[in-house]
């Protein structure tokens, strides 16, 4: 019994020392919203106008974010989150779409940083079937059944699904094209860096407000992806890698940090 108490006290002491080693800390909130051409993205009940003038409707939008860290001038970094799953699909009302999805870390060291890094997708070090063995509550384990594709040996990094008014008659079930873009594999993982001075103070929560304009995932150099072409409607196999890269490359313009 005395040995048990000794180990218990030692464990408490070590944990206390680990917290002390962090020094002053504060809370960082990562807030995510989805929009379409600047308007809140509402699923199932709203049609939007594609850049070619036809209608488009979204029924699903989710993606992984990972390796999120604050960058120090000296080259070091402070981790905010290793990997998280952001799912907007339940935003079926305007109020829901205007309310951000928030991920928080209350143990981020205070100080001055030069920017923030965020990965889109699942990094290669995590992108494998063993993710199903992670602890309950881990984003990869919780979403393994829906987001891991064994044929690709990869998680699906992004799901964007909906219906496009291919013949211009309106989304009415006649001449519409369903689309399902599911980029995956290590080749399409993307890293974004936002360089902007950041000062974290003890006891003062800091918010990063990110917005993904899903329309911009489908536009490059002012030209929209042609959704009348069958080959552009899905990324269901590794042979669709060019289209998957096209969509993931467009995150650089579609995903912004709002000041």
Order of alpha helices (4+ residues) and beta strands (2+ residues): alpha-beta-beta-beta-beta-beta-alpha-beta-beta-alpha-alpha-beta-beta-beta-beta-beta-beta-beta-beta-alpha-alpha-beta
